[in-house]
Amino acid sequence: MEQIQAQMAALKRQREEAKAVALGGAPVKKKYLRRGEIEAALEEKERMEAAAAAERAEQEQNAKDGETTNARISSDGAKETSQASTTVAEDTTQDRNTSQQAQLNLSLSEIKKRLRNLGHPVTLFGETAQDRANRLEALIHSTQGGEMEIQADKDDKEVETEENKDENSDEMIVYRYFKSMLSQWELALGQRPETVKRTAQGKIATRTMKQCKDYIRPLFRLCKHHEVPDDILRNLLDIVRYCESGEFVQANDAYIKMAIGNAAWPIGVTMVGIHERTGREKINSNKQAHVMNNELQRKYLTSVKRLISYAQSISNVAPSKKVL
């Protein structure tokens, strides 16, 4: 309020001075103002403030319009740039997806097999599965890689033909039976309640199954490559036939004959002299104790015995045909 009064007084003095100058005399200082002069001064001040506010609003509006125009121009340019980059990215993604789709058609084992056929390492240090597939693709596209790929396909076809011929071989009969028994055993243990699995007996059963699975792998490998010794293969076939027919006593006898043999080893007495004695000459493959040959045979023959016991436990045959 004091500022307004000061401004009014200044305006009054200016008007008085101007009036005095107009009359040709010296400016006269007035001590008081009339009400009309005060109102006129206030109206003039309000008019000036309104004009200044309108001018500021117009400037702000012009600035906003300019920013909107610039933003629209920038957005249009950004849209055009993004559309171009999106088109390039889609083309690149499509090419990458096509390449990945061709690579995903091959399994990990197939990729490793083809790298071996090409004479290259299966895995490099720090290499991922995608890097391995890319490396195989680059090798296949090369001249040498293409020739090796054709040869690898021929080898695969030959292997498939041989596998089809050997599906009913003795080794595959043994492999399929014991593999199915192992799968059933593993499935049965997996279906037990959690309370049973956590008990001491449940943990022992799980550990026994895993050990059997590890020990019998060499036998499965021999069956796949048809390298099972003939004397062991004959006994294994007898065991499979007896188990399938429910004759577990005879299957157990066949296992004992294969693992322990039906004749003692003439060690020591027959090897005292320089020359072998006649007792050692009487040993043949049917009387050889295979469980004593090496640790590998001992392990997979032990797994065979465990699978015989499991097959007996899930069968519904007369007690006279079971080994108690």
Phi and psi restraints in degrees (value plus and minus 20) as a CYANA .aco file:
   2 GLU   PHI     -84.4   -44.4
   2 GLU   PSI     -57.0   -17.0
   3 GLN   PHI     -84.2   -44.2
   3 GLN   PSI     -59.1   -19.1
   4 ILE   PHI     -84.4   -44.4
   4 ILE   PSI     -63.3   -23.3
   5 GLN   PHI     -83.3   -43.3
   5 GLN   PSI     -58.5   -18.5
   6 ALA   PHI     -85.2   -45.2
   6 ALA   PSI     -61.8   -21.8
   7 GLN   PHI     -83.8   -43.8
   7 GLN   PSI     -61.9   -21.9
   8 MET   PHI     -81.8   -41.8
   8 MET   PSI     -61.0   -21.0
   9 ALA   PHI     -84.4   -44.4
   9 ALA   PSI     -59.6   -19.6
  10 ALA   PHI     -84.3   -44.3
  10 ALA   PSI     -61.9   -21.9
  11 LEU   PHI     -83.2   -43.2
  11 LEU   PSI     -60.1   -20.1
  12 LYS   PHI     -83.7   -43.7
  12 LYS   PSI     -61.9   -21.9
  13 ARG   PHI     -84.0   -44.0
  13 ARG   PSI     -61.1   -21.1
  14 GLN   PHI     -81.9   -41.9
  14 GLN   PSI     -61.9   -21.9
  15 ARG   PHI     -86.8   -46.8
  15 ARG   PSI     -61.1   -21.1
  16 GLU   PHI     -83.4   -43.4
  16 GLU   PSI     -62.9   -22.9
  17 GLU   PHI     -84.1   -44.1
  17 GLU   PSI     -60.9   -20.9
  18 ALA   PHI     -85.1   -45.1
  18 ALA   PSI     -58.7   -18.7
  19 LYS   PHI     -87.5   -47.5
  19 LYS   PSI     -60.0   -20.0
  20 ALA   PHI     -86.5   -46.5
  20 ALA   PSI     -58.8   -18.8
  21 VAL   PHI     -84.5   -44.5
  21 VAL   PSI     -60.5   -20.5
  22 ALA   PHI     -83.7   -43.7
  22 ALA   PSI     -52.5   -12.5
  23 LEU   PHI    -102.2   -62.2
  23 LEU   PSI     -24.2    15.8
  24 GLY   PHI      68.6   108.6
  24 GLY   PSI      -6.1    33.9
  25 GLY   PHI    -138.1   -98.1
  25 GLY   PSI    -198.5  -158.5
  26 ALA   PHI     -97.3   -57.3
  26 ALA   PSI     130.1   170.1
  27 PRO   PHI     -83.2   -43.2
  27 PRO   PSI     114.1   154.1
  28 VAL   PHI    -123.8   -83.8
  28 VAL   PSI     108.8   148.8
  29 LYS   PHI    -105.5   -65.5
  29 LYS   PSI     103.6   143.6
  30 LYS   PHI    -117.6   -77.6
  30 LYS   PSI     122.8   162.8
  31 LYS   PHI    -108.5   -68.5
  31 LYS   PSI     -47.0    -7.0
  32 TYR   PHI    -149.6  -109.6
  32 TYR   PSI     135.4   175.4
  33 LEU   PHI    -136.2   -96.2
  33 LEU   PSI     130.2   170.2
  34 ARG   PHI    -102.8   -62.8
  34 ARG   PSI     141.8   181.8
  35 ARG   PHI     -85.4   -45.4
  35 ARG   PSI     -57.7   -17.7
  36 GLY   PHI     -83.5   -43.5
  36 GLY   PSI     -58.5   -18.5
  37 GLU   PHI     -85.7   -45.7
  37 GLU   PSI     -59.6   -19.6
  38 ILE   PHI     -83.7   -43.7
  38 ILE   PSI     -64.7   -24.7
  39 GLU   PHI     -84.3   -44.3
  39 GLU   PSI     -59.4   -19.4
  40 ALA   PHI     -83.3   -43.3
  40 ALA   PSI     -60.6   -20.6
  41 ALA   PHI     -84.3   -44.3
  41 ALA   PSI     -60.3   -20.3
  42 LEU   PHI     -84.9   -44.9
  42 LEU   PSI     -62.7   -22.7
  43 GLU   PHI     -82.2   -42.2
  43 GLU   PSI     -60.5   -20.5
  44 GLU   PHI     -83.5   -43.5
  44 GLU   PSI     -60.4   -20.4
  45 LYS   PHI     -85.9   -45.9
  45 LYS   PSI     -62.9   -22.9
  46 GLU   PHI     -83.4   -43.4
  46 GLU   PSI     -59.0   -19.0
  47 ARG   PHI     -83.4   -43.4
  47 ARG   PSI     -61.8   -21.8
  48 MET   PHI     -85.9   -45.9
  48 MET   PSI     -60.3   -20.3
  49 GLU   PHI     -86.2   -46.2
  49 GLU   PSI     -60.1   -20.1
  50 ALA   PHI     -84.2   -44.2
  50 ALA   PSI     -61.0   -21.0
  51 ALA   PHI     -84.4   -44.4
  51 ALA   PSI     -60.6   -20.6
  52 ALA   PHI     -85.6   -45.6
  52 ALA   PSI     -60.3   -20.3
  53 ALA   PHI     -85.1   -45.1
  53 ALA   PSI     -60.6   -20.6
  54 ALA   PHI     -84.2   -44.2
  54 ALA   PSI     -59.0   -19.0
  55 GLU   PHI     -85.7   -45.7
  55 GLU   PSI     -61.4   -21.4
  56 ARG   PHI     -83.7   -43.7
  56 ARG   PSI     -62.0   -22.0
  57 ALA   PHI     -82.6   -42.6
  57 ALA   PSI     -59.9   -19.9
  58 GLU   PHI     -84.9   -44.9
  58 GLU   PSI     -61.3   -21.3
  59 GLN   PHI     -83.2   -43.2
  59 GLN   PSI     -62.5   -22.5
  60 GLU   PHI     -84.1   -44.1
  60 GLU   PSI     -60.4   -20.4
  61 GLN   PHI     -84.4   -44.4
  61 GLN   PSI     -61.4   -21.4
  62 ASN   PHI     -82.9   -42.9
  62 ASN   PSI     -59.0   -19.0
  63 ALA   PHI     -85.1   -45.1
  63 ALA   PSI     -61.8   -21.8
  64 LYS   PHI     -83.7   -43.7
  64 LYS   PSI     -62.4   -22.4
  65 ASP   PHI     -81.6   -41.6
  65 ASP   PSI     -59.2   -19.2
  66 GLY   PHI     -85.9   -45.9
  66 GLY   PSI     -61.2   -21.2
  67 GLU   PHI     -84.6   -44.6
  67 GLU   PSI     -61.1   -21.1
  68 THR   PHI     -81.7   -41.7
  68 THR   PSI     -62.2   -22.2
  69 THR   PHI     -83.8   -43.8
  69 THR   PSI     -64.2   -24.2
  70 ASN   PHI     -83.7   -43.7
  70 ASN   PSI     -59.8   -19.8
  71 ALA   PHI     -85.2   -45.2
  71 ALA   PSI     -59.0   -19.0
  72 ARG   PHI     -85.1   -45.1
  72 ARG   PSI     -61.4   -21.4
  73 ILE   PHI     -84.5   -44.5
  73 ILE   PSI     -62.1   -22.1
  74 SER   PHI     -85.4   -45.4
  74 SER   PSI     -61.1   -21.1
  75 SER   PHI     -86.1   -46.1
  75 SER   PSI     -58.1   -18.1
  76 ASP   PHI     -83.2   -43.2
  76 ASP   PSI     -62.3   -22.3
  77 GLY   PHI     -85.8   -45.8
  77 GLY   PSI     -58.9   -18.9
  78 ALA   PHI     -85.6   -45.6
  78 ALA   PSI     -58.6   -18.6
  79 LYS   PHI     -83.1   -43.1
  79 LYS   PSI     -63.9   -23.9
  80 GLU   PHI     -82.4   -42.4
  80 GLU   PSI     -62.1   -22.1
  81 THR   PHI     -85.3   -45.3
  81 THR   PSI     -63.1   -23.1
  82 SER   PHI     -85.6   -45.6
  82 SER   PSI     -57.5   -17.5
  83 GLN   PHI     -83.8   -43.8
  83 GLN   PSI     -61.5   -21.5
  84 ALA   PHI     -85.0   -45.0
  84 ALA   PSI     -64.7   -24.7
  85 SER   PHI     -86.3   -46.3
  85 SER   PSI     -55.8   -15.8
  86 THR   PHI     -84.0   -44.0
  86 THR   PSI     -60.6   -20.6
  87 THR   PHI     -82.1   -42.1
  87 THR   PSI     -64.8   -24.8
  88 VAL   PHI     -84.4   -44.4
  88 VAL   PSI     -61.8   -21.8
  89 ALA   PHI     -84.9   -44.9
  89 ALA   PSI     -59.1   -19.1
  90 GLU   PHI     -84.6   -44.6
  90 GLU   PSI     -61.4   -21.4
  91 ASP   PHI     -83.0   -43.0
  91 ASP   PSI     -63.9   -23.9
  92 THR   PHI     -83.7   -43.7
  92 THR   PSI     -63.0   -23.0
  93 THR   PHI     -83.5   -43.5
  93 THR   PSI     -59.7   -19.7
  94 GLN   PHI     -83.7   -43.7
  94 GLN   PSI     -62.7   -22.7
  95 ASP   PHI     -83.7   -43.7
  95 ASP   PSI     -61.9   -21.9
  96 ARG   PHI     -84.8   -44.8
  96 ARG   PSI     -61.8   -21.8
  97 ASN   PHI     -84.3   -44.3
  97 ASN   PSI     -57.8   -17.8
  98 THR   PHI     -83.4   -43.4
  98 THR   PSI     -63.0   -23.0
  99 SER   PHI     -84.6   -44.6
  99 SER   PSI     -63.8   -23.8
 100 GLN   PHI     -85.8   -45.8
 100 GLN   PSI     -56.7   -16.7
 101 GLN   PHI     -84.4   -44.4
 101 GLN   PSI     -57.4   -17.4
 102 ALA   PHI     -88.5   -48.5
 102 ALA   PSI     -54.1   -14.1
 103 GLN   PHI     -95.5   -55.5
 103 GLN   PSI     -55.0   -15.0
 104 LEU   PHI     -91.1   -51.1
 104 LEU   PSI     -34.2     5.8
 105 ASN   PHI     -87.9   -47.9
 105 ASN   PSI     -37.1     2.9
 106 LEU   PHI    -122.0   -82.0
 106 LEU   PSI     114.1   154.1
 107 SER   PHI     -98.1   -58.1
 107 SER   PSI     150.8   190.8
 108 LEU   PHI     -84.0   -44.0
 108 LEU   PSI     -61.6   -21.6
 109 SER   PHI     -85.6   -45.6
 109 SER   PSI     -56.3   -16.3
 110 GLU   PHI     -87.9   -47.9
 110 GLU   PSI     -59.6   -19.6
 111 ILE   PHI     -83.0   -43.0
 111 ILE   PSI     -63.9   -23.9
 112 LYS   PHI     -82.8   -42.8
 112 LYS   PSI     -60.9   -20.9
 113 LYS   PHI     -83.4   -43.4
 113 LYS   PSI     -61.8   -21.8
 114 ARG   PHI     -90.6   -50.6
 114 ARG   PSI     -54.5   -14.5
 115 LEU   PHI     -85.0   -45.0
 115 LEU   PSI     -58.8   -18.8
 116 ARG   PHI     -83.7   -43.7
 116 ARG   PSI     -62.0   -22.0
 117 ASN   PHI     -83.6   -43.6
 117 ASN   PSI     -50.9   -10.9
 118 LEU   PHI    -100.5   -60.5
 118 LEU   PSI     -26.3    13.7
 119 GLY   PHI      59.3    99.3
 119 GLY   PSI       4.4    44.4
 120 HIS   PHI    -134.3   -94.3
 120 HIS   PSI     137.0   177.0
 121 PRO   PHI     -83.5   -43.5
 121 PRO   PSI     125.8   165.8
 122 VAL   PHI     -89.3   -49.3
 122 VAL   PSI     -63.4   -23.4
 123 THR   PHI    -158.1  -118.1
 123 THR   PSI     110.8   150.8
 124 LEU   PHI    -113.6   -73.6
 124 LEU   PSI     144.4   184.4
 125 PHE   PHI     -85.6   -45.6
 125 PHE   PSI     107.0   147.0
 126 GLY   PHI      53.7    93.7
 126 GLY   PSI      -4.4    35.6
 127 GLU   PHI    -109.3   -69.3
 127 GLU   PSI     115.3   155.3
 128 THR   PHI    -112.3   -72.3
 128 THR   PSI     155.3   195.3
 129 ALA   PHI     -84.4   -44.4
 129 ALA   PSI     -58.3   -18.3
 130 GLN   PHI     -87.3   -47.3
 130 GLN   PSI     -60.5   -20.5
 131 ASP   PHI     -83.0   -43.0
 131 ASP   PSI     -58.8   -18.8
 132 ARG   PHI     -83.9   -43.9
 132 ARG   PSI     -62.0   -22.0
 133 ALA   PHI     -85.7   -45.7
 133 ALA   PSI     -59.4   -19.4
 134 ASN   PHI     -84.8   -44.8
 134 ASN   PSI     -59.4   -19.4
 135 ARG   PHI     -85.1   -45.1
 135 ARG   PSI     -60.0   -20.0
 136 LEU   PHI     -83.9   -43.9
 136 LEU   PSI     -60.4   -20.4
 137 GLU   PHI     -83.8   -43.8
 137 GLU   PSI     -61.2   -21.2
 138 ALA   PHI     -84.5   -44.5
 138 ALA   PSI     -58.4   -18.4
 139 LEU   PHI     -88.2   -48.2
 139 LEU   PSI     -57.1   -17.1
 140 ILE   PHI     -86.4   -46.4
 140 ILE   PSI     -57.6   -17.6
 141 HIS   PHI     -91.6   -51.6
 141 HIS   PSI     -39.9     0.1
 142 SER   PHI     -93.9   -53.9
 142 SER   PSI     146.2   186.2
 143 THR   PHI     -84.5   -44.5
 143 THR   PSI     -69.2   -29.2
 144 GLN   PHI     -84.5   -44.5
 144 GLN   PSI     -60.3   -20.3
 145 GLY   PHI     -83.2   -43.2
 145 GLY   PSI     -59.5   -19.5
 146 GLY   PHI     -83.9   -43.9
 146 GLY   PSI     -61.1   -21.1
 147 GLU   PHI     -84.5   -44.5
 147 GLU   PSI     -62.9   -22.9
 148 MET   PHI     -86.8   -46.8
 148 MET   PSI     -51.7   -11.7
 149 GLU   PHI     -85.1   -45.1
 149 GLU   PSI     -62.8   -22.8
 150 ILE   PHI     -82.0   -42.0
 150 ILE   PSI     -62.9   -22.9
 151 GLN   PHI     -84.7   -44.7
 151 GLN   PSI     -58.6   -18.6
 152 ALA   PHI     -84.7   -44.7
 152 ALA   PSI     -60.0   -20.0
 153 ASP   PHI     -83.2   -43.2
 153 ASP   PSI     -59.3   -19.3
 154 LYS   PHI     -83.8   -43.8
 154 LYS   PSI     -62.5   -22.5
 155 ASP   PHI     -82.8   -42.8
 155 ASP   PSI     -59.4   -19.4
 156 ASP   PHI     -82.9   -42.9
 156 ASP   PSI     -61.6   -21.6
 157 LYS   PHI     -84.7   -44.7
 157 LYS   PSI     -59.6   -19.6
 158 GLU   PHI     -85.1   -45.1
 158 GLU   PSI     -60.4   -20.4
 159 VAL   PHI     -84.3   -44.3
 159 VAL   PSI     -62.0   -22.0
 160 GLU   PHI     -83.0   -43.0
 160 GLU   PSI     -59.1   -19.1
 161 THR   PHI     -84.8   -44.8
 161 THR   PSI     -62.9   -22.9
 162 GLU   PHI     -85.2   -45.2
 162 GLU   PSI     -57.8   -17.8
 163 GLU   PHI     -85.4   -45.4
 163 GLU   PSI     -58.5   -18.5
 164 ASN   PHI     -84.7   -44.7
 164 ASN   PSI     -55.8   -15.8
 165 LYS   PHI     -90.4   -50.4
 165 LYS   PSI     -53.7   -13.7
 166 ASP   PHI    -115.9   -75.9
 166 ASP   PSI      -6.8    33.2
 167 GLU   PHI     -82.6   -42.6
 167 GLU   PSI     -54.3   -14.3
 168 ASN   PHI    -120.9   -80.9
 168 ASN   PSI      -2.4    37.6
 169 SER   PHI     -93.3   -53.3
 169 SER   PSI     145.1   185.1
 170 ASP   PHI     -82.4   -42.4
 170 ASP   PSI     -60.5   -20.5
 171 GLU   PHI     -82.7   -42.7
 171 GLU   PSI     -61.0   -21.0
 172 MET   PHI     -91.3   -51.3
 172 MET   PSI     -50.1   -10.1
 173 ILE   PHI     -83.7   -43.7
 173 ILE   PSI     -65.8   -25.8
 174 VAL   PHI     -83.5   -43.5
 174 VAL   PSI     -64.2   -24.2
 175 TYR   PHI     -81.7   -41.7
 175 TYR   PSI     -67.4   -27.4
 176 ARG   PHI     -84.1   -44.1
 176 ARG   PSI     -59.6   -19.6
 177 TYR   PHI     -86.8   -46.8
 177 TYR   PSI     -72.3   -32.3
 178 PHE   PHI     -89.6   -49.6
 178 PHE   PSI     -50.3   -10.3
 179 LYS   PHI     -86.2   -46.2
 179 LYS   PSI     -61.4   -21.4
 180 SER   PHI     -86.7   -46.7
 180 SER   PSI     -60.1   -20.1
 181 MET   PHI     -82.7   -42.7
 181 MET   PSI     -60.5   -20.5
 182 LEU   PHI     -86.1   -46.1
 182 LEU   PSI     -59.8   -19.8
 183 SER   PHI     -86.0   -46.0
 183 SER   PSI     -61.6   -21.6
 184 GLN   PHI     -83.8   -43.8
 184 GLN   PSI     -60.0   -20.0
 185 TRP   PHI     -83.5   -43.5
 185 TRP   PSI     -65.8   -25.8
 186 GLU   PHI     -84.3   -44.3
 186 GLU   PSI     -60.0   -20.0
 187 LEU   PHI     -85.9   -45.9
 187 LEU   PSI     -61.3   -21.3
 188 ALA   PHI     -83.9   -43.9
 188 ALA   PSI     -59.9   -19.9
 189 LEU   PHI     -88.9   -48.9
 189 LEU   PSI     -52.9   -12.9
 190 GLY   PHI     -91.9   -51.9
 190 GLY   PSI     -43.3    -3.3
 191 GLN   PHI    -107.5   -67.5
 191 GLN   PSI     -18.7    21.3
 192 ARG   PHI     -91.1   -51.1
 192 ARG   PSI     133.2   173.2
 193 PRO   PHI     -84.6   -44.6
 193 PRO   PSI     137.0   177.0
 194 GLU   PHI     -83.7   -43.7
 194 GLU   PSI     -52.5   -12.5
 195 THR   PHI     -85.1   -45.1
 195 THR   PSI     -55.4   -15.4
 196 VAL   PHI     -93.8   -53.8
 196 VAL   PSI     -58.3   -18.3
 197 LYS   PHI     -83.6   -43.6
 197 LYS   PSI     -51.2   -11.2
 198 ARG   PHI    -104.5   -64.5
 198 ARG   PSI     -28.8    11.2
 199 THR   PHI     -94.2   -54.2
 199 THR   PSI     147.4   187.4
 200 ALA   PHI     -83.8   -43.8
 200 ALA   PSI     -64.1   -24.1
 201 GLN   PHI     -85.0   -45.0
 201 GLN   PSI     -58.2   -18.2
 202 GLY   PHI     -84.8   -44.8
 202 GLY   PSI     -59.7   -19.7
 203 LYS   PHI     -87.6   -47.6
 203 LYS   PSI     -57.5   -17.5
 204 ILE   PHI     -85.1   -45.1
 204 ILE   PSI     -61.6   -21.6
 205 ALA   PHI     -83.5   -43.5
 205 ALA   PSI     -61.9   -21.9
 206 THR   PHI     -85.1   -45.1
 206 THR   PSI     -62.2   -22.2
 207 ARG   PHI     -85.4   -45.4
 207 ARG   PSI     -57.9   -17.9
 208 THR   PHI     -85.2   -45.2
 208 THR   PSI     -62.1   -22.1
 209 MET   PHI     -83.9   -43.9
 209 MET   PSI     -63.3   -23.3
 210 LYS   PHI     -84.6   -44.6
 210 LYS   PSI     -58.8   -18.8
 211 GLN   PHI     -85.2   -45.2
 211 GLN   PSI     -61.6   -21.6
 212 CYS   PHI     -81.8   -41.8
 212 CYS   PSI     -59.9   -19.9
 213 LYS   PHI     -84.2   -44.2
 213 LYS   PSI     -58.7   -18.7
 214 ASP   PHI     -92.4   -52.4
 214 ASP   PSI     -59.9   -19.9
 215 TYR   PHI     -90.6   -50.6
 215 TYR   PSI     -50.3   -10.3
 216 ILE   PHI    -108.2   -68.2
 216 ILE   PSI     -24.9    15.1
 217 ARG   PHI     -80.2   -40.2
 217 ARG   PSI     -61.3   -21.3
 218 PRO   PHI     -78.5   -38.5
 218 PRO   PSI     -56.4   -16.4
 219 LEU   PHI     -86.3   -46.3
 219 LEU   PSI     -61.8   -21.8
 220 PHE   PHI     -81.7   -41.7
 220 PHE   PSI     -58.4   -18.4
 221 ARG   PHI     -85.5   -45.5
 221 ARG   PSI     -61.0   -21.0
 222 LEU   PHI     -84.9   -44.9
 222 LEU   PSI     -57.9   -17.9
 223 CYS   PHI     -85.6   -45.6
 223 CYS   PSI     -61.3   -21.3
 224 LYS   PHI     -85.7   -45.7
 224 LYS   PSI     -54.6   -14.6
 225 HIS   PHI    -114.5   -74.5
 225 HIS   PSI     -14.9    25.1
 226 HIS   PHI      35.7    75.7
 226 HIS   PSI      26.9    66.9
 227 GLU   PHI    -140.7  -100.7
 227 GLU   PSI      -1.5    38.5
 228 VAL   PHI     -92.1   -52.1
 228 VAL   PSI     111.7   151.7
 229 PRO   PHI     -75.6   -35.6
 229 PRO   PSI     124.3   164.3
 230 ASP   PHI     -81.4   -41.4
 230 ASP   PSI     -61.8   -21.8
 231 ASP   PHI     -87.2   -47.2
 231 ASP   PSI     -57.2   -17.2
 232 ILE   PHI     -91.1   -51.1
 232 ILE   PSI     -59.2   -19.2
 233 LEU   PHI     -82.4   -42.4
 233 LEU   PSI     -59.9   -19.9
 234 ARG   PHI     -82.4   -42.4
 234 ARG   PSI     -64.4   -24.4
 235 ASN   PHI     -87.1   -47.1
 235 ASN   PSI     -57.2   -17.2
 236 LEU   PHI     -84.8   -44.8
 236 LEU   PSI     -59.0   -19.0
 237 LEU   PHI     -83.2   -43.2
 237 LEU   PSI     -61.7   -21.7
 238 ASP   PHI     -81.8   -41.8
 238 ASP   PSI     -61.5   -21.5
 239 ILE   PHI     -82.3   -42.3
 239 ILE   PSI     -63.6   -23.6
 240 VAL   PHI     -83.5   -43.5
 240 VAL   PSI     -64.2   -24.2
 241 ARG   PHI     -85.4   -45.4
 241 ARG   PSI     -61.7   -21.7
 242 TYR   PHI     -85.8   -45.8
 242 TYR   PSI     -60.7   -20.7
 243 CYS   PHI     -86.8   -46.8
 243 CYS   PSI     -60.0   -20.0
 244 GLU   PHI     -86.8   -46.8
 244 GLU   PSI     -51.6   -11.6
 245 SER   PHI    -107.9   -67.9
 245 SER   PSI     -23.1    16.9
 246 GLY   PHI      64.4   104.4
 246 GLY   PSI      -9.0    31.0
 247 GLU   PHI    -113.0   -73.0
 247 GLU   PSI      57.9    97.9
 248 PHE   PHI     -98.6   -58.6
 248 PHE   PSI     -42.9    -2.9
 249 VAL   PHI     -86.1   -46.1
 249 VAL   PSI     -66.3   -26.3
 250 GLN   PHI     -87.7   -47.7
 250 GLN   PSI     -55.2   -15.2
 251 ALA   PHI     -83.2   -43.2
 251 ALA   PSI     -59.2   -19.2
 252 ASN   PHI     -87.3   -47.3
 252 ASN   PSI     -57.4   -17.4
 253 ASP   PHI     -83.7   -43.7
 253 ASP   PSI     -61.0   -21.0
 254 ALA   PHI     -84.1   -44.1
 254 ALA   PSI     -57.1   -17.1
 255 TYR   PHI     -85.5   -45.5
 255 TYR   PSI     -63.5   -23.5
 256 ILE   PHI     -83.6   -43.6
 256 ILE   PSI     -60.5   -20.5
 257 LYS   PHI     -83.8   -43.8
 257 LYS   PSI     -56.8   -16.8
 258 MET   PHI     -95.4   -55.4
 258 MET   PSI     -61.6   -21.6
 259 ALA   PHI    -102.6   -62.6
 259 ALA   PSI     -64.3   -24.3
 260 ILE   PHI    -120.4   -80.4
 260 ILE   PSI     -54.6   -14.6
 261 GLY   PHI      68.8   108.8
 261 GLY   PSI     146.2   186.2
 262 ASN   PHI    -130.9   -90.9
 262 ASN   PSI      -2.1    37.9
 263 ALA   PHI    -163.8  -123.8
 263 ALA   PSI     122.9   162.9
 264 ALA   PHI     -91.9   -51.9
 264 ALA   PSI     134.0   174.0
 265 TRP   PHI     -99.9   -59.9
 265 TRP   PSI     102.0   142.0
 266 PRO   PHI    -101.7   -61.7
 266 PRO   PSI      44.4    84.4
 267 ILE   PHI    -116.3   -76.3
 267 ILE   PSI     120.5   160.5
 268 GLY   PHI      81.5   121.5
 268 GLY   PSI     -91.5   -51.5
 269 VAL   PHI     -86.7   -46.7
 269 VAL   PSI     -61.3   -21.3
 270 THR   PHI     -96.9   -56.9
 270 THR   PSI     -31.8     8.2
 271 MET   PHI    -132.4   -92.4
 271 MET   PSI      -2.6    37.4
 272 VAL   PHI     -90.1   -50.1
 272 VAL   PSI     -67.3   -27.3
 273 GLY   PHI    -100.5   -60.5
 273 GLY   PSI    -195.6  -155.6
 274 ILE   PHI     -90.8   -50.8
 274 ILE   PSI     -60.1   -20.1
 275 HIS   PHI    -117.7   -77.7
 275 HIS   PSI     135.0   175.0
 276 GLU   PHI     -90.0   -50.0
 276 GLU   PSI     127.3   167.3
 277 ARG   PHI    -106.6   -66.6
 277 ARG   PSI     148.9   188.9
 278 THR   PHI     -88.4   -48.4
 278 THR   PSI     -43.5    -3.5
 279 GLY   PHI     -82.9   -42.9
 279 GLY   PSI     -55.5   -15.5
 280 ARG   PHI     -94.8   -54.8
 280 ARG   PSI     -48.5    -8.5
 281 GLU   PHI     -89.1   -49.1
 281 GLU   PSI     -39.5     0.5
 282 LYS   PHI    -102.2   -62.2
 282 LYS   PSI     -27.5    12.5
 283 ILE   PHI     -93.2   -53.2
 283 ILE   PSI     110.3   150.3
 284 ASN   PHI    -149.0  -109.0
 284 ASN   PSI     158.5   198.5
 285 SER   PHI     -86.6   -46.6
 285 SER   PSI     -48.7    -8.7
 286 ASN   PHI     -91.0   -51.0
 286 ASN   PSI     -42.1    -2.1
 287 LYS   PHI    -126.0   -86.0
 287 LYS   PSI     -10.8    29.2
 288 GLN   PHI    -105.4   -65.4
 288 GLN   PSI     116.6   156.6
 289 ALA   PHI    -107.8   -67.8
 289 ALA   PSI      79.1   119.1
 290 HIS   PHI     -90.7   -50.7
 290 HIS   PSI     -44.7    -4.7
 291 VAL   PHI     -86.5   -46.5
 291 VAL   PSI     -38.5     1.5
 292 MET   PHI    -115.2   -75.2
 292 MET   PSI     -20.4    19.6
 293 ASN   PHI     -89.3   -49.3
 293 ASN   PSI     -78.1   -38.1
 294 ASN   PHI    -174.0  -134.0
 294 ASN   PSI     152.0   192.0
 295 GLU   PHI     -88.1   -48.1
 295 GLU   PSI     -53.8   -13.8
 296 LEU   PHI     -83.9   -43.9
 296 LEU   PSI     -66.8   -26.8
 297 GLN   PHI     -84.6   -44.6
 297 GLN   PSI     -58.5   -18.5
 298 ARG   PHI     -80.8   -40.8
 298 ARG   PSI     -59.9   -19.9
 299 LYS   PHI     -88.4   -48.4
 299 LYS   PSI     -68.6   -28.6
 300 TYR   PHI     -95.8   -55.8
 300 TYR   PSI     -43.7    -3.7
 301 LEU   PHI     -91.6   -51.6
 301 LEU   PSI     -53.8   -13.8
 302 THR   PHI     -83.7   -43.7
 302 THR   PSI     -59.1   -19.1
 303 SER   PHI     -86.4   -46.4
 303 SER   PSI     -56.0   -16.0
 304 VAL   PHI     -81.0   -41.0
 304 VAL   PSI     -62.8   -22.8
 305 LYS   PHI     -83.2   -43.2
 305 LYS   PSI     -59.1   -19.1
 306 ARG   PHI     -86.5   -46.5
 306 ARG   PSI     -57.4   -17.4
 307 LEU   PHI     -90.4   -50.4
 307 LEU   PSI     -53.0   -13.0
 308 ILE   PHI     -82.9   -42.9
 308 ILE   PSI     -63.1   -23.1
 309 SER   PHI     -84.3   -44.3
 309 SER   PSI     -58.5   -18.5
 310 TYR   PHI     -88.5   -48.5
 310 TYR   PSI     -61.7   -21.7
 311 ALA   PHI     -80.6   -40.6
 311 ALA   PSI     -56.9   -16.9
 312 GLN   PHI     -87.3   -47.3
 312 GLN   PSI     -56.6   -16.6
 313 SER   PHI     -89.9   -49.9
 313 SER   PSI     -45.9    -5.9
 314 ILE   PHI    -120.0   -80.0
 314 ILE   PSI     -18.9    21.1
 315 SER   PHI    -115.4   -75.4
 315 SER   PSI     134.3   174.3
 316 ASN   PHI    -131.8   -91.8
 316 ASN   PSI      55.1    95.1
 317 VAL   PHI    -138.0   -98.0
 317 VAL   PSI     150.1   190.1
 318 ALA   PHI     -84.7   -44.7
 318 ALA   PSI     127.9   167.9
 319 PRO   PHI     -79.8   -39.8
 319 PRO   PSI     -46.0    -6.0
 320 SER   PHI     -88.1   -48.1
 320 SER   PSI     -38.1     1.9
 321 LYS   PHI    -117.4   -77.4
 321 LYS   PSI     -15.1    24.9
 322 LYS   PHI    -130.0   -90.0
 322 LYS   PSI     136.0   176.0
 323 VAL   PHI    -115.9   -75.9
 323 VAL   PSI      97.4   137.4
